[in-house]
Amino acid sequence: MDERNYGKELSIAPVSCNANTWRNKYAQSSGQYFIIRNRRGERLLWYLYVNNIISSFSGERKRMKSSKEDDRKKESSLNLDWRLNQTLRNVQGLLKGRSFPGKVLLSRKTEDAVDSCSSEPTSTSGRSDLENVLGTSQSSEGTTKRDAHGDSSTTSHATAENSGPSFNNEGIKAAEMQKTNSGARSTDSTRIAKFVKKLSGSTVELDALRELAWSGVPSYLRPTVWRLLLGYASPNSDRREGVLMRKRQEYVDCVSQYHDIPDSDRTDDEIHMLRQIAVDCPRTVPEVAFFQQTAVQTSLERVLYTWAIRHPASGYVQGINDLATPFLVVFLSEYLEGSMENWVMSDLSPENMLNVEADCYWCLSKLLDGIQDHYTFAQPGIQRLVFKLKELVRRIDEPVSRHMEEQGLEFLQFAFRWFNCLLIREIPFHLVTRLWDTYLAEGDAFAEFLVYLCASFLLTWSEQLQQLDFQEMVLLLQHLPTQNWTHQELEMVLSRAFMWHVMFDQSP
């Protein structure tokens, strides 16, 4: 049976699971083990193929029919039905709402392969490995630590100069305590050790890093991982520091050349664009008080205007301001401690602020390079994705698609904003960075995956939509009830998107 039938049969996404768990629970019932491989043929995880459980039980039933002991056959059959139902419930319970990156390829493996796959890397990374991971991008940025006995001014200055959190055992424990707010699906010490192992080599294997980052990145590793995934930082550790210094200086030069000049030196179009950006910055993420600080809006304005001037094919388009916010928050987290709600921009030195802006600018540029036709005249890229979304929803959930068509609801009326702002405005901001871990891990396939993600997001309310008329559907889709969402709801949406991507990506 191929991947499509497997996905339809379970209606849920696969789960990353220790092979021993499957062996202990299901070896007696089926004895069938399979391995999932990603696009590069690497082993990702083990799982039990439910169809083979069903087949094994069917074969057992046939053998029982040939038995002459009718009473014993009846008793065994009832027991078999119970075992089958219980097994399926257990499988569904384990798989529900989980996700992993890559394409699904099935191949039968031996028991030895099961044992070898179950081994986990140990969390033995020392401080030296962790410093090697982040030190190249931080060595030029001051290393002053907080003095618990110092005055408030000294504390603020040390916070601003601190290039990032310490990666020792205490740091790992602190990350575990902040698991809910970190945006990563898992920040336990083993998972962190996996990231450290990937990042600490002389050259980072980006494909392997993408596979790991798809399911979420620990918050204090996120700046480094994002820079690498976007191709802004060099995978080669020897070159990384030099590349970052050169790029940051290039941004400073661009700001001086394009932004920090009088209006008399600008064209009318540039003046109009700058004013539009100045109007949009205070409207950016209005529900988060941090973005209402004047210094934050000024930094955002510099980044957006510089990007627009250097990309005349699109210029500034409303919505790009939202796309800069995850980068701004992530790179500020290297310098400011605690919750974002308590951040004060005056605690940041001018030099470090420019470093944050530069990282934000270059990462925004790398992201938009792959989807620039989303923001050129008439935004053809978005229109193309909206059409694909409509066709995908029709294939996945024909009843809701038919109902929307009968009511005259066009996908452009609600999905345009989803694609324009990459769903930032549709979910609580504290979930955005977790969502963007997956975005960036998708790499060149990001725009394609976004269609499946929006379909999964929309069909979260499939049953409710089928009970509403045109006006009620518009009101619901423009104000979706996601304000109380947690990482669990987001993971469910991502899981469905991944499953449908596997099922339909190569289908005609």
MARMAR-919136 format. One line per 5 residues: number of its first residue (from 0); for each residue z, y, x of C-alpha. Coordinates in Angstrom, 3 decimals, padded with zeros to 6 digits, always signed. Example, Ala and Ser with C-alpha at 12.3 -4.5 7.8 and 13.67 -1.06 7.14 Angstrom:
% residues 2
0	+007.800:-004.500:+012.300 ~ +007.140:-001.060:+013.670
% end
This chain:
% residues 508
0	+000.000:+000.000:+000.000 ~ -000.904:+003.413:+001.370 ~ +001.256:+006.504:+001.712 ~ +000.071:+007.982:-001.588 ~ +001.219:+005.028:-003.662
5	+004.480:+004.957:-001.754 ~ +005.173:+008.585:-002.547 ~ +004.284:+008.156:-006.220 ~ +006.429:+005.078:-006.556 ~ +009.558:+006.788:-005.242
10	+008.824:+010.336:-006.421 ~ +011.072:+011.483:-003.598 ~ +010.654:+012.257:+000.077 ~ +011.658:+009.868:+002.892 ~ +014.923:+010.267:+004.780
15	+015.924:+010.157:+008.397 ~ +018.369:+007.292:+008.676 ~ +019.978:+005.126:+011.326 ~ +018.200:+001.761:+011.475 ~ +021.504:-000.128:+011.472
20	+022.276:+001.288:+008.043 ~ +019.106:-000.229:+006.636 ~ +019.617:-003.542:+008.409 ~ +023.198:-003.968:+007.222 ~ +022.440:-003.071:+003.629
25	+019.028:-004.573:+003.018 ~ +018.285:-007.314:+005.583 ~ +019.368:-010.099:+003.241 ~ +017.330:-008.816:+000.308 ~ +013.984:-008.293:+002.007
30	+014.042:-008.478:+005.786 ~ +011.163:-006.003:+005.928 ~ +011.336:-003.074:+008.316 ~ +008.794:-000.350:+008.830 ~ +008.532:+002.575:+011.140
35	+007.201:+006.040:+010.403 ~ +005.080:+007.641:+013.080 ~ +004.084:+011.257:+013.345 ~ +000.602:+012.621:+013.989 ~ +000.914:+011.909:+017.706
40	+002.005:+008.319:+017.150 ~ +005.644:+008.860:+018.088 ~ +008.368:+007.019:+016.227 ~ +010.326:+009.269:+013.909 ~ +012.555:+007.126:+011.722
45	+013.014:+003.821:+009.969 ~ +013.099:+003.107:+006.290 ~ +012.788:+000.236:+003.870 ~ +009.510:+000.099:+001.988 ~ +010.524:-000.381:-001.646
50	+007.278:-002.093:-002.580 ~ +008.098:-004.941:-000.196 ~ +011.485:-005.346:-001.813 ~ +009.722:-005.737:-005.144 ~ +007.223:-008.187:-003.639
55	+009.961:-010.309:-002.101 ~ +011.794:-010.502:-005.402 ~ +008.565:-011.396:-007.233 ~ +007.991:-014.258:-004.825 ~ +011.518:-015.478:-005.335
60	+011.029:-015.443:-009.096 ~ +007.894:-017.592:-008.772 ~ +009.814:-020.153:-006.758 ~ +012.549:-020.214:-009.355 ~ +010.053:-020.999:-012.111
65	+009.268:-024.306:-010.452 ~ +012.913:-025.319:-010.555 ~ +013.960:-027.935:-013.085 ~ +017.439:-026.516:-013.477 ~ +016.912:-024.015:-016.304
70	+020.486:-022.836:-016.425 ~ +020.625:-022.184:-012.733 ~ +017.268:-020.388:-012.889 ~ +018.500:-018.115:-015.656 ~ +021.653:-017.245:-013.765
75	+019.749:-016.578:-010.540 ~ +017.202:-014.453:-012.378 ~ +019.891:-012.232:-013.857 ~ +021.503:-011.883:-010.453 ~ +018.112:-011.077:-008.947
80	+017.460:-008.324:-011.495 ~ +020.826:-006.804:-010.721 ~ +020.149:-006.925:-006.966 ~ +016.740:-005.316:-007.410 ~ +018.043:-002.494:-009.575
85	+020.995:-001.893:-007.289 ~ +018.743:-001.830:-004.219 ~ +016.365:+000.669:-005.787 ~ +019.263:+002.894:-006.816 ~ +020.668:+002.784:-003.293
90	+017.290:+003.603:-001.753 ~ +016.721:+006.524:-004.106 ~ +020.218:+007.813:-003.486 ~ +019.664:+007.788:+000.258 ~ +016.205:+009.325:+000.153
95	+016.694:+012.024:-002.446 ~ +016.194:+015.541:-001.208 ~ +015.674:+014.739:+002.462 ~ +012.735:+015.643:+004.639 ~ +011.150:+015.187:+008.048
100	+008.023:+016.528:+009.758 ~ +004.795:+014.714:+010.494 ~ +002.394:+012.428:+008.711 ~ +003.384:+008.995:+007.439 ~ +001.818:+005.939:+009.040
105	+003.254:+002.511:+008.321 ~ +003.363:-000.421:+010.743 ~ +005.409:-003.607:+010.763 ~ +007.920:-003.895:+013.622 ~ +010.188:-006.570:+015.025
110	+013.978:-006.668:+014.978 ~ +014.042:-005.582:+018.620 ~ +012.220:-002.419:+017.684 ~ +014.819:-001.740:+015.028 ~ +017.601:-001.960:+017.568
115	+015.837:+000.266:+020.062 ~ +015.124:+002.909:+017.434 ~ +018.742:+003.123:+016.333 ~ +020.025:+004.501:+019.611 ~ +021.069:+008.168:+019.560
120	+021.209:+010.606:+022.459 ~ +024.694:+011.477:+023.547 ~ +026.024:+015.001:+023.424 ~ +026.812:+015.404:+027.117 ~ +024.999:+018.637:+027.839
125	+027.111:+020.830:+030.072 ~ +027.257:+024.567:+030.382 ~ +024.660:+024.535:+033.157 ~ +022.024:+022.905:+030.931 ~ +022.681:+025.392:+028.160
130	+022.488:+028.311:+030.523 ~ +019.155:+026.991:+031.771 ~ +017.881:+026.939:+028.195 ~ +018.596:+030.568:+027.423 ~ +019.283:+032.156:+030.767
135	+015.665:+033.060:+031.526 ~ +015.393:+035.295:+028.502 ~ +018.831:+036.788:+028.912 ~ +019.539:+037.243:+032.611 ~ +018.304:+040.835:+032.588
140	+020.383:+041.807:+029.567 ~ +023.979:+042.111:+030.756 ~ +026.603:+039.405:+030.581 ~ +029.785:+041.326:+029.865 ~ +032.161:+039.366:+027.624
145	+034.626:+040.668:+025.083 ~ +038.078:+041.475:+026.424 ~ +040.587:+040.436:+023.807 ~ +043.118:+042.925:+025.210 ~ +040.719:+045.833:+025.623
150	+040.349:+048.871:+023.421 ~ +037.867:+049.053:+020.547 ~ +035.205:+050.924:+022.500 ~ +035.248:+048.336:+025.257 ~ +034.969:+045.581:+022.669
155	+031.979:+047.192:+020.992 ~ +030.216:+047.740:+024.293 ~ +030.818:+044.174:+025.403 ~ +029.478:+042.870:+022.103 ~ +026.288:+044.839:+022.512
160	+025.795:+043.748:+026.094 ~ +026.521:+040.086:+025.433 ~ +023.139:+038.423:+025.496 ~ +024.161:+035.471:+023.343 ~ +026.963:+033.075:+022.483
165	+028.444:+030.748:+025.066 ~ +027.063:+027.203:+024.873 ~ +030.119:+025.195:+025.809 ~ +032.084:+022.748:+023.659 ~ +033.926:+025.576:+021.945
170	+030.607:+027.153:+021.011 ~ +029.395:+023.893:+019.520 ~ +032.564:+023.527:+017.465 ~ +032.226:+027.095:+016.236 ~ +028.653:+026.391:+015.220
175	+029.781:+023.367:+013.238 ~ +032.344:+025.489:+011.389 ~ +029.606:+027.973:+010.504 ~ +027.237:+025.251:+009.337 ~ +026.840:+026.660:+005.857
180	+025.754:+030.086:+007.089 ~ +023.687:+028.956:+010.038 ~ +020.511:+028.200:+008.128 ~ +020.052:+024.871:+009.891 ~ +020.173:+021.631:+007.980
185	+022.488:+020.160:+010.573 ~ +024.324:+021.726:+013.490 ~ +026.472:+018.817:+014.625 ~ +026.908:+018.262:+018.326 ~ +024.351:+015.441:+018.478
190	+021.653:+017.546:+016.900 ~ +022.455:+020.467:+019.187 ~ +022.271:+018.109:+022.158 ~ +018.773:+017.103:+021.068 ~ +017.678:+020.734:+021.050
195	+019.282:+021.360:+024.426 ~ +017.522:+018.343:+025.888 ~ +014.168:+019.602:+024.603 ~ +014.773:+023.127:+025.873 ~ +016.367:+022.458:+029.248
200	+013.392:+020.940:+031.046 ~ +011.181:+022.865:+033.421 ~ +008.476:+022.819:+030.747 ~ +009.226:+022.617:+027.027 ~ +007.150:+020.102:+025.057
205	+006.243:+022.245:+022.076 ~ +005.084:+019.388:+019.836 ~ +008.418:+017.629:+020.229 ~ +010.254:+020.900:+019.628 ~ +008.273:+021.459:+016.423
210	+009.207:+018.029:+015.132 ~ +012.876:+018.768:+015.712 ~ +012.797:+022.357:+014.427 ~ +011.084:+021.441:+011.147 ~ +014.397:+020.334:+009.652
215	+016.286:+023.441:+010.781 ~ +017.430:+025.085:+013.994 ~ +021.073:+025.840:+014.901 ~ +021.546:+029.570:+014.444 ~ +022.448:+030.463:+018.023
220	+019.483:+028.514:+019.409 ~ +017.088:+030.011:+016.883 ~ +015.996:+033.097:+018.914 ~ +014.930:+030.946:+021.855 ~ +013.256:+028.317:+019.677
225	+011.341:+030.865:+017.599 ~ +010.017:+032.653:+020.685 ~ +008.735:+029.329:+022.015 ~ +007.250:+028.081:+018.748 ~ +005.292:+031.292:+018.280
230	+003.942:+031.254:+021.818 ~ +005.654:+034.512:+022.717 ~ +007.873:+032.968:+025.395 ~ +006.338:+030.717:+028.019 ~ +007.129:+026.975:+027.809
235	+007.476:+027.077:+031.599 ~ +011.033:+028.075:+032.467 ~ +009.991:+029.610:+035.796 ~ +007.609:+032.027:+034.095 ~ +009.604:+032.748:+030.937
240	+011.710:+035.639:+032.197 ~ +008.765:+037.422:+033.782 ~ +006.626:+037.101:+030.647 ~ +009.378:+038.475:+028.415 ~ +010.039:+041.432:+030.709
245	+006.342:+042.291:+030.839 ~ +005.876:+041.987:+027.067 ~ +008.951:+044.065:+026.323 ~ +007.781:+046.819:+028.629 ~ +004.355:+046.717:+026.999
250	+005.978:+047.289:+023.607 ~ +007.949:+050.266:+024.937 ~ +004.718:+051.762:+026.263 ~ +003.006:+051.256:+022.897 ~ +005.833:+052.982:+021.031
255	+005.595:+055.949:+023.378 ~ +001.832:+056.086:+022.978 ~ +001.532:+055.623:+019.214 ~ +004.841:+056.376:+017.490 ~ +006.738:+058.928:+019.549
260	+004.101:+061.639:+019.221 ~ +003.802:+064.703:+016.974 ~ +001.830:+064.461:+013.723 ~ -000.686:+066.905:+015.141 ~ -001.881:+064.101:+017.434
265	-002.414:+061.655:+014.546 ~ -005.359:+061.258:+012.208 ~ -004.930:+061.786:+008.472 ~ -005.030:+058.034:+007.902 ~ -002.324:+057.473:+010.502
270	-000.119:+060.150:+008.937 ~ -000.567:+058.554:+005.515 ~ +000.228:+055.095:+006.907 ~ +003.365:+056.312:+008.688 ~ +004.593:+057.968:+005.510
275	+003.975:+054.804:+003.507 ~ +005.980:+052.783:+006.022 ~ +008.776:+055.363:+005.901 ~ +008.857:+054.973:+002.108 ~ +008.866:+051.162:+002.211
280	+011.549:+050.671:+004.871 ~ +014.474:+051.754:+002.628 ~ +013.147:+049.373:-000.045 ~ +013.225:+046.400:+002.310 ~ +015.715:+043.702:+001.237
285	+017.665:+046.221:-000.878 ~ +020.328:+043.668:-001.811 ~ +021.464:+043.400:+001.841 ~ +023.519:+046.410:+002.942 ~ +022.672:+045.914:+006.611
290	+019.072:+046.978:+006.029 ~ +020.213:+050.258:+004.513 ~ +021.495:+051.514:+007.861 ~ +019.354:+054.369:+009.154 ~ +019.075:+052.843:+012.621
295	+017.776:+049.572:+011.165 ~ +015.139:+051.382:+009.135 ~ +014.086:+053.417:+012.166 ~ +013.622:+050.262:+014.244 ~ +011.694:+048.627:+011.435
300	+009.464:+051.683:+011.150 ~ +008.630:+051.630:+014.863 ~ +007.749:+047.933:+014.785 ~ +005.583:+048.180:+011.665 ~ +003.737:+051.340:+012.670
305	+003.000:+050.070:+016.169 ~ +001.691:+046.801:+014.754 ~ -000.490:+048.579:+012.187 ~ -002.040:+050.921:+014.762 ~ -002.899:+048.006:+017.038
310	-004.399:+045.963:+014.163 ~ -006.828:+048.352:+012.465 ~ -008.658:+045.548:+010.620 ~ -005.749:+045.314:+008.227 ~ -003.481:+048.231:+009.026
315	-000.190:+048.370:+007.194 ~ -000.016:+046.514:+003.873 ~ +003.020:+046.527:+001.616 ~ +004.834:+043.242:+002.095 ~ +004.494:+043.120:+005.864
320	+007.776:+045.029:+006.020 ~ +009.476:+041.976:+004.489 ~ +007.943:+039.680:+007.090 ~ +009.578:+041.595:+009.932 ~ +013.125:+041.187:+008.586
325	+013.788:+037.544:+009.596 ~ +012.744:+038.314:+013.167 ~ +014.918:+041.424:+013.282 ~ +018.000:+039.536:+012.097 ~ +017.460:+036.521:+014.356
330	+016.968:+038.542:+017.536 ~ +019.853:+040.879:+016.729 ~ +022.092:+037.810:+016.470 ~ +021.804:+037.427:+020.258 ~ +023.694:+040.691:+020.720
335	+025.871:+041.201:+017.632 ~ +028.582:+038.748:+016.672 ~ +029.945:+037.701:+013.315 ~ +028.366:+038.022:+009.898 ~ +025.316:+040.213:+009.403
340	+027.187:+042.205:+006.755 ~ +029.540:+043.447:+009.494 ~ +026.908:+044.389:+012.046 ~ +026.821:+048.023:+013.170 ~ +023.752:+049.169:+015.055
345	+025.748:+051.688:+017.077 ~ +027.326:+048.710:+018.878 ~ +023.946:+047.995:+020.428 ~ +022.784:+049.726:+023.593 ~ +019.373:+051.502:+023.447
350	+017.967:+049.072:+025.997 ~ +018.981:+046.017:+024.002 ~ +017.723:+047.602:+020.798 ~ +014.295:+048.007:+022.369 ~ +014.411:+044.377:+023.505
355	+015.113:+043.301:+019.928 ~ +012.296:+045.474:+018.605 ~ +009.893:+044.124:+021.206 ~ +010.710:+040.512:+020.362 ~ +010.366:+041.317:+016.672
360	+007.014:+043.045:+017.228 ~ +005.457:+040.281:+019.304 ~ +006.669:+037.467:+017.071 ~ +005.431:+039.295:+013.974 ~ +002.072:+039.714:+015.699
365	+001.891:+036.015:+016.558 ~ +002.734:+035.038:+012.981 ~ +000.185:+037.383:+011.414 ~ -002.556:+036.395:+013.853 ~ -002.866:+033.111:+011.966
370	-002.977:+034.691:+008.496 ~ -004.487:+038.116:+009.139 ~ -007.060:+037.736:+006.344 ~ -004.090:+037.760:+003.975 ~ -003.824:+041.485:+004.685
375	-007.399:+042.671:+005.250 ~ -009.419:+044.423:+002.534 ~ -009.083:+042.640:-000.854 ~ -006.748:+040.129:+000.841 ~ -009.168:+037.171:+000.609
380	-006.789:+034.799:+002.367 ~ -004.185:+035.140:-000.366 ~ -006.771:+034.781:-003.120 ~ -007.981:+031.570:-001.510 ~ -004.451:+030.139:-001.354
385	-003.745:+031.102:-004.970 ~ -006.835:+029.157:-006.053 ~ -005.694:+026.129:-004.030 ~ -002.241:+026.383:-005.599 ~ -003.719:+026.360:-009.099
390	-005.766:+023.231:-008.349 ~ -002.820:+021.484:-006.718 ~ -000.488:+022.157:-009.650 ~ -003.158:+020.813:-012.006 ~ -003.222:+017.533:-010.059
395	+000.537:+017.189:-009.676 ~ +001.743:+018.362:-013.095 ~ -001.121:+018.518:-015.585 ~ +001.079:+019.314:-018.645 ~ +002.541:+022.506:-017.186
400	-000.865:+023.497:-015.809 ~ -002.440:+023.056:-019.245 ~ +000.376:+024.988:-020.934 ~ +000.009:+027.927:-018.550 ~ -003.742:+027.953:-019.138
405	-003.328:+027.821:-022.923 ~ -000.930:+030.769:-022.770 ~ -003.374:+032.745:-020.606 ~ -001.080:+032.964:-017.581 ~ -003.032:+033.466:-014.360
410	-001.556:+032.289:-011.068 ~ -002.400:+035.627:-009.458 ~ +000.104:+037.281:-011.783 ~ +003.051:+035.655:-010.034 ~ +001.852:+033.736:-006.955
415	+000.233:+036.712:-005.225 ~ +003.643:+038.099:-004.292 ~ +004.792:+034.656:-003.154 ~ +001.985:+034.396:-000.620 ~ +002.073:+038.075:+000.308
420	+005.782:+037.998:+001.225 ~ +006.013:+034.281:+002.094 ~ +008.665:+033.738:-000.625 ~ +011.152:+036.080:+001.056 ~ +011.700:+038.002:-002.179
425	+012.157:+034.851:-004.240 ~ +015.198:+033.295:-002.537 ~ +018.538:+034.629:-001.256 ~ +018.152:+036.236:+002.147 ~ +020.676:+033.916:+003.801
430	+018.217:+031.040:+003.199 ~ +015.193:+032.816:+004.648 ~ +015.769:+031.941:+008.303 ~ +016.149:+028.249:+007.425 ~ +012.867:+028.404:+005.517
435	+011.192:+030.090:+008.462 ~ +012.303:+027.325:+010.811 ~ +009.896:+025.110:+008.893 ~ +007.208:+027.789:+008.697 ~ +007.124:+028.225:+012.462
440	+007.382:+024.497:+013.127 ~ +004.214:+023.945:+011.088 ~ +002.233:+025.949:+013.623 ~ -001.475:+026.195:+012.806 ~ -000.940:+024.243:+009.566
445	+001.464:+026.860:+008.229 ~ -000.890:+028.444:+005.649 ~ -001.916:+025.018:+004.378 ~ +001.694:+023.879:+004.025 ~ +002.562:+027.118:+002.225
450	+000.392:+026.037:-000.729 ~ +002.415:+022.834:-001.148 ~ +005.649:+024.736:-000.728 ~ +004.728:+027.194:-003.489 ~ +003.739:+024.296:-005.753
455	+007.098:+022.646:-005.149 ~ +008.840:+025.952:-005.762 ~ +006.982:+026.578:-009.031 ~ +007.461:+023.082:-010.426 ~ +011.207:+023.350:-009.960
460	+011.031:+025.009:-013.384 ~ +008.292:+022.791:-014.846 ~ +010.182:+021.650:-017.939 ~ +011.472:+025.131:-018.680 ~ +008.032:+026.714:-018.330
465	+006.535:+024.341:-020.890 ~ +008.928:+025.698:-023.512 ~ +008.030:+029.370:-022.968 ~ +005.263:+031.641:-024.197 ~ +003.207:+033.971:-022.000
470	+005.652:+036.872:-021.876 ~ +008.663:+034.646:-021.299 ~ +006.914:+032.822:-018.459 ~ +006.017:+036.111:-016.767 ~ +009.612:+037.320:-017.004
475	+010.953:+034.041:-015.618 ~ +008.521:+033.849:-012.706 ~ +009.127:+037.456:-011.714 ~ +012.917:+037.003:-011.764 ~ +013.545:+033.381:-010.875
480	+017.198:+032.255:-011.068 ~ +017.641:+031.494:-007.372 ~ +020.482:+033.914:-006.609 ~ +022.993:+031.055:-006.433 ~ +020.799:+028.696:-004.440
485	+022.250:+026.931:-001.430 ~ +020.601:+024.992:+001.388 ~ +020.603:+021.920:-000.835 ~ +018.144:+023.439:-003.314 ~ +015.942:+024.721:-000.514
490	+015.883:+021.310:+001.174 ~ +014.788:+019.738:-002.107 ~ +011.871:+022.164:-002.397 ~ +010.860:+021.491:+001.211 ~ +011.103:+017.730:+000.691
495	+008.775:+017.760:-002.303 ~ +006.350:+020.023:-000.457 ~ +006.260:+017.639:+002.492 ~ +005.739:+014.605:+000.270 ~ +002.876:+016.227:-001.654
500	+001.325:+017.405:+001.596 ~ +001.246:+013.798:+002.796 ~ -000.111:+012.549:-000.529 ~ -002.848:+015.095:-001.203 ~ -003.811:+016.680:+002.104
505	-006.617:+014.230:+002.911 ~ -007.556:+013.445:-000.682 ~ -010.882:+014.728:-002.099
% end
